[in-house]
């Protein structure tokens, strides 16, 4: 879009004309004293950013080229006595006109980095669930819309601040109108799910705030408030401590909540080299909501969870891979084991249209160990087979379908679960 000299310079105020007390004389015959841009044009001329034409005219209504604009930005960049706000604006303009400035011999690599300190990623997704207890002839369907934003802000070369903001709508749940009558609008929840500061150094990382102890190939993909440190390269040691919200884990007291948070500590060793990835973790939680009968002491109640987990994955080639884990809650007397074995074939890639993948797995998810399970086809407290596929019909759009068939560990009833999701990534 073409710009005039007046709109490009005085509206953008590339050298802070709006915050300067003007005393410069106007050298241009076609910019009268009562013109709205008089002060800005005069100051820009005095600063040497603009020169006008040889006939003493400014020609402020004339369209300019990107090359001409770059010349003026280069002159503005040479100024040292500008405010921080004006410097940031000059940096943004320099990033926009970086190609033209490079042709002029003006280096803007640092400016390009500083001009874009905050990066935004996110997605919009639609999800459908159908959970069925075949022996009890019960079925529960649900569908949900989610809009997620994940900004990352650079603090310096080592530190970033990151966050996750979710807005979700349960399409099966109506809310009440102001007059108390039930309308057809959906109940929408907006929540700041995560926010943390992260420092990355050579073979060392630290996180502070509310973030995920991410282990999405097993049962510990959960969010907590606290701190984490990690050391190493191929062999890594990770440790963290903090507090977990009761809404984020499975309780064992039939929804009787006596403590709204759990103390949480964990540590783990990991190894990654080429095709193989493996690790062993220990997780300890303490909360009144845990009520396990102690082993060898049935009349005593345990309010701690002590969970050991071993995991491994091997990628044979670009097409075939295996992964699995085994976990045991040594404090629980029953439903104390969780494990999974999965075969993966290819996989949908968001950036590549037409890519797809498929998998088959068997999972056993004891509810006193799978406290944070995010598996969608075999749920916590169930065991059985899962098959699934994903596909990228268009760039940055992924469709996923999962089907699970098995049994409920408590009732031994046959269960069947269907899960579908479409994600729009940006």
C-alpha positions in Angstrom: 0.0 0.0 0.0 1.5 3.4 -1.0 2.0 6.1 1.6 2.6 9.8 1.4 5.5 11.5 3.1 3.2 13.1 5.6 1.4 9.9 6.6 4.5 7.8 6.6 6.6 10.1 8.7 4.5 12.3 10.8 1.8 9.8 11.6 4.4 7.1 12.5 6.6 9.7 14.3 9.7 7.8 13.5 12.0 10.0 15.6 9.6 10.9 18.3 8.3 14.2 16.9 5.2 14.0 19.1 7.3 14.1 22.3 9.7 16.9 21.3 9.3 20.6 21.9 9.7 22.1 18.5 11.8 25.2 17.9 13.1 24.4 14.4 12.3 26.7 11.5 10.3 25.2 8.6 12.4 25.2 5.4 9.5 24.1 3.1 7.4 26.6 1.2 4.4 24.1 0.8 4.0 23.4 4.5 2.3 26.4 6.1 2.4 27.1 9.8 -1.2 26.1 10.3 -0.7 22.6 8.7 -1.4 19.8 11.1 2.1 18.3 10.4 4.0 21.6 10.5 5.8 20.8 13.8 6.7 17.3 12.9 8.0 18.2 9.4 10.1 21.0 10.8 11.7 18.8 13.4 12.4 16.0 11.0 14.1 18.4 8.6 16.1 19.9 11.5 17.2 16.4 12.5 18.3 15.6 9.0 15.8 12.8 8.4 14.1 14.5 5.5 15.6 16.9 3.0 12.7 17.7 0.6 13.3 18.8 -3.0 15.7 21.3 -4.5 12.9 23.8 -5.1 12.2 24.2 -1.3 9.1 22.0 -1.5 8.3 19.1 0.7 5.5 17.6 -1.5 3.9 15.8 1.5 1.0 14.4 -0.5 3.2 12.6 -3.0 3.5 8.8 -2.8 6.9 7.5 -1.8 8.6 4.2 -2.6 9.8 1.7 -0.1 13.4 2.6 -1.0 12.8 6.2 -0.2 11.2 5.3 3.1 14.2 3.1 3.9 16.5 6.0 3.3 14.7 8.1 5.9 14.6 5.2 8.4 18.3 4.8 8.0 18.8 8.4 8.9 16.5 8.0 11.9 18.5 4.9 13.0 21.7 7.0 13.1 20.2 9.3 15.8 21.2 8.5 19.4 19.1 11.0 21.4 15.8 9.2 21.1 13.5 7.8 23.8 13.1 4.1 24.5 9.6 4.2 23.0 10.8 5.9 19.8 13.7 3.6 19.6 11.3 0.6 19.7 9.2 2.2 16.9 12.3 2.8 14.8 13.3 -0.9 15.3 9.9 -2.1 14.1 10.1 0.1 11.0 13.7 -1.2 10.4 12.5 -4.8 10.6 9.7 -4.0 8.1 12.1 -2.4 5.6 15.1 -4.7 6.4 15.6 -5.8 2.7 15.8 -2.2 1.5 18.0 -1.2 4.4 20.4 -4.1 3.7 20.6 -2.8 0.1 21.6 0.5 1.6 24.3 -1.2 3.7 22.5 -0.8 7.0 22.6 -3.9 9.2 19.4 -4.6 11.1 19.9 -8.2 12.4 19.8 -7.1 16.0 16.9 -4.8 15.3 14.9 -7.6 13.8 15.3 -9.7 16.9 14.4 -6.8 19.3 11.4 -5.7 17.2 9.7 -9.1 17.7 10.1 -9.9 21.3 6.8 -11.6 21.7 5.8 -14.6 19.6 2.2 -16.0 19.5 1.2 -19.6 18.8 -2.1 -21.2 19.3 -5.0 -23.3 18.0 -8.7 -23.7 17.7 -10.1 -27.3 18.1 -13.3 -29.2 18.1 -13.4 -32.4 20.2 -16.1 -35.2 20.4 -16.2 -37.9 23.0 -18.5 -40.9 23.4 -18.0 -43.1 26.5 -20.1 -46.3 26.8 -20.5 -48.9 29.5 -21.9 -51.7 27.5 -22.9 -54.0 30.4 -24.7 -51.2 32.2 -26.3 -49.9 29.0 -25.0 -46.4 29.8 -23.7 -43.9 27.3 -22.3 -40.4 27.7 -21.6 -38.1 24.8 -19.9 -34.7 24.9 -18.4 -32.2 22.5 -16.3 -29.1 23.2 -14.7 -26.1 21.5 -11.4 -24.9 22.6 -9.4 -21.7 21.7 -5.9 -21.6 22.9 -3.2 -18.9 22.9 0.4 -19.6 23.8 2.6 -16.4 23.9 6.4 -16.5 24.4 8.1 -13.2 25.4 11.9 -12.8 25.3 13.4 -11.3 28.4 17.0 -11.7 27.3 19.1 -14.2 25.4 18.7 -16.9 28.1 15.3 -16.2 29.7 11.7 -16.3 28.3 8.3 -15.9 29.8 5.7 -18.3 28.5 2.0 -18.8 29.0 -1.1 -20.8 28.0 -4.6 -19.3 27.9 -7.6 -21.5 27.2 -11.2 -20.5 26.4 -13.4 -23.6 26.3 -17.1 -24.2 25.6 -19.0 -27.3 26.5 -21.5 -27.6 23.7 -23.7 -30.0 25.8 -24.1 -27.7 28.7 -26.6 -24.7 28.7 -26.2 -21.9 31.2 -28.9 -19.9 32.8 -30.2 -16.6 31.4 -30.2 -13.5 33.6 -33.9 -14.1 34.5 -33.1 -17.6 35.7 -34.5 -19.4 32.7 -32.4 -21.8 30.8 -31.4 -20.5 27.4 -29.5 -22.1 24.6 -26.1 -20.3 25.1 -23.1 -22.4 26.1 -21.1 -22.3 29.3 -17.7 -20.8 28.3 -14.7 -21.0 30.6 -11.6 -18.8 30.2 -8.6 -19.8 32.2 -4.9 -19.0 32.4 -3.6 -22.6 32.5 0.1 -21.9 32.6 2.5 -19.0 33.1 6.2 -19.5 33.9 9.7 -18.0 33.4 12.2 -20.3 31.7 16.0 -20.0 31.7 18.0 -22.0 29.2 21.8 -22.3 29.5 24.3 -24.8 28.2 23.2 -28.2 29.6 21.0 -26.5 32.2 17.4 -25.3 32.4 15.3 -23.8 35.1 11.5 -23.2 35.2 9.6 -21.1 37.7 5.8 -20.6 37.9 2.9 -22.7 36.8 3.8 -25.1 34.1 3.6 -28.8 33.0 5.8 -31.6 34.1 5.4 -32.9 30.6 5.5 -36.6 30.0 2.8 -37.1 27.4 3.8 -40.6 26.5 2.8 -41.9 29.9 0.6 -40.7 32.8 2.4 -37.6 34.0 1.3 -34.8 31.7 0.1 -32.4 34.3 0.3 -28.8 35.4 1.6 -27.6 38.8 2.9 -24.5 40.5 6.5 -24.6 41.6 10.1 -24.9 40.3 12.0 -27.4 38.1 15.7 -27.8 37.2 17.2 -30.0 34.5 20.9 -30.8 33.9 22.6 -32.7 31.1 22.6 -33.5 27.4 22.2 -37.1 26.4 21.8 -38.1 30.0 19.6 -35.7 31.9 18.6 -35.3 35.5 15.3 -33.5 36.2 13.9 -32.5 39.6 10.9 -30.4 40.6 8.6 -29.5 43.5 5.4 -27.5 44.0 1.6 -27.8 44.5 -1.1 -29.4 42.4 -4.7 -28.3 42.1 -7.2 -31.0 43.2 -9.0 -30.5 39.9 -6.0 -31.8 38.0 -5.8 -35.3 39.5 -8.0 -38.3 40.1 -9.2 -38.6 43.7 -10.2 -41.8 45.5 -12.9 -40.5 47.9 -15.9 -40.4 45.6 -15.7 -36.6 45.0 -15.4 -35.9 48.8 -12.7 -33.2 48.6 -11.0 -32.6 51.9 -7.9 -30.8 50.6 -7.9 -28.6 47.5 -4.2 -29.1 46.7 -1.5 -31.7 46.9 2.2 -31.3 47.7 4.2 -32.6 44.8 7.9 -33.6 44.3 9.5 -35.5 41.5 12.9 -36.5 40.1 14.0 -38.5 37.1 16.9 -39.7 34.9 16.6 -39.7 31.1 18.6 -40.9 28.2 18.3 -40.0 24.5 20.6 -41.0 21.7 19.5 -41.4 18.2 16.7 -43.8 17.8 16.3 -44.7 21.5 14.8 -42.6 24.3 14.3 -43.9 27.9 14.0 -42.9 31.5 13.0 -43.6 35.1 11.0 -41.2 37.3 9.9 -41.0 40.9 6.8 -38.9 41.9 5.6 -38.2 45.4 2.3 -36.6 46.3 0.7 -35.9 49.7 -3.0 -34.8 50.1 -6.0 -35.7 52.2 -7.8 -36.7 49.1 -5.5 -39.8 48.8 -7.0 -42.6 51.0 -5.2 -45.8 50.3 -5.4 -48.8 52.5 -1.8 -49.5 53.6 -0.4 -52.7 52.4 -0.2 -55.2 55.3 -2.1 -52.8 57.5 -5.7 -52.8 56.2 -7.0 -50.7 59.2 -4.6 -47.8 58.4 -5.1 -45.1 55.7 -2.2 -43.8 53.5 -2.5 -40.1 52.3 0.7 -40.3 50.2 1.2 -41.5 46.6 4.6 -42.8 45.8 4.8 -43.7 42.1 7.8 -45.1 40.2 7.7 -45.0 36.4 10.0 -46.6 33.7 9.5 -45.6 30.0 11.2 -46.2 26.7 10.7 -45.5 23.0 12.5 -46.8 19.9 12.2 -45.4 16.4 13.2 -48.0 13.9 13.0 -45.7 10.9 10.9 -42.7 9.7 7.9 -45.0 9.5 7.9 -47.4 12.4 8.3 -46.9 16.2 7.5 -48.5 19.5 7.0 -46.8 22.9 5.8 -47.9 26.3 5.9 -47.4 30.1 5.3 -49.2 33.4 4.3 -47.4 36.6 3.5 -48.6 40.1 2.1 -46.7 43.1 3.8 -48.4 46.0 1.5 -46.8 48.5 -1.8 -48.1 47.0 -3.2 -51.6 47.9 -5.2 -51.9 44.7 -5.4 -50.5 41.2 -1.8 -49.6 41.8 -0.3 -50.4 38.3 -0.4 -48.7 35.0 1.3 -49.7 31.8 1.1 -49.3 28.0 2.6 -50.6 24.8 2.1 -48.8 21.5 3.1 -49.3 17.9 3.2 -46.1 15.7 3.2 -46.0 11.9 4.1 -42.7 10.3 2.3 -39.6 11.7 0.4 -36.5 10.6 2.7 -33.5 10.2 1.0 -30.1 10.6 3.2 -28.4 8.0 2.8 -31.1 5.4 -0.5 -31.5 3.7 -1.5 -35.1 3.0 0.6 -36.7 5.7 -1.0 -39.3 8.0 -0.3 -41.8 10.7 -1.9 -44.7 12.6 -1.2 -46.6 15.8 -2.3 -49.5 17.9 -1.9 -49.9 21.7 -2.8 -51.9 24.7 -3.2 -49.9 27.9 -3.9 -50.9 31.6 -4.5 -47.7 33.6 -5.0 -48.4 37.3 -6.8 -45.4 38.7 -4.6 -45.2 41.8 -1.5 -44.8 39.6 -2.8 -43.1 36.5 -3.6 -39.9 38.4 -2.9 -37.6 35.5 -3.7 -39.8 32.5 -4.7 -37.8 29.3 -5.3 -40.9 27.2 -8.6 -40.4 25.3 -9.7 -43.9 24.2 -8.7 -46.0 27.2 -9.4 -43.9 30.3 -8.0 -44.0 33.9 -9.5 -47.0 35.6 -9.8 -49.0 32.4 -7.8 -51.5 30.4 -8.1 -52.5 26.7 -7.1 -52.0 23.1 -6.8 -48.7 21.3 -6.5 -48.0 17.6 -6.2 -44.5 16.0 -5.3 -42.5 13.0 -4.5 -38.8 12.2 -4.4 -37.0 8.9 -3.5 -33.5 7.6 -6.0 -32.5 4.9 -4.6 -29.0 4.7 -1.5 -27.3 6.0 -1.9 -26.7 9.8 -5.1 -28.6 10.1 -5.0 -32.1 11.7 -7.9 -34.5 12.2 -7.6 -37.3 14.8 -9.8 -40.4 15.5 -9.3 -42.9 18.3 -11.3 -46.0 19.3 -10.9 -47.9 22.5 -12.5 -51.2 23.6 -11.9 -52.9 26.9 -13.1 -53.3 30.5 -13.6 -51.2 33.6 -11.1 -52.3 36.3 -13.5 -51.8 39.2 -16.7 -53.3 37.8 -15.3 -55.6 35.1 -18.0 -54.1 32.7 -17.2 -53.9 29.0 -16.4 -50.3 27.9 -16.2 -48.6 24.5 -14.8 -45.1 23.9 -14.8 -43.0 20.7 -12.7 -39.8 20.4 -12.5 -37.4 17.5 -10.7 -34.0 17.2 -10.0 -31.4 14.5 -7.2 -28.9 15.2 -6.6 -25.6 13.4 -3.0 -24.5 14.3 -1.6 -21.0 14.0 
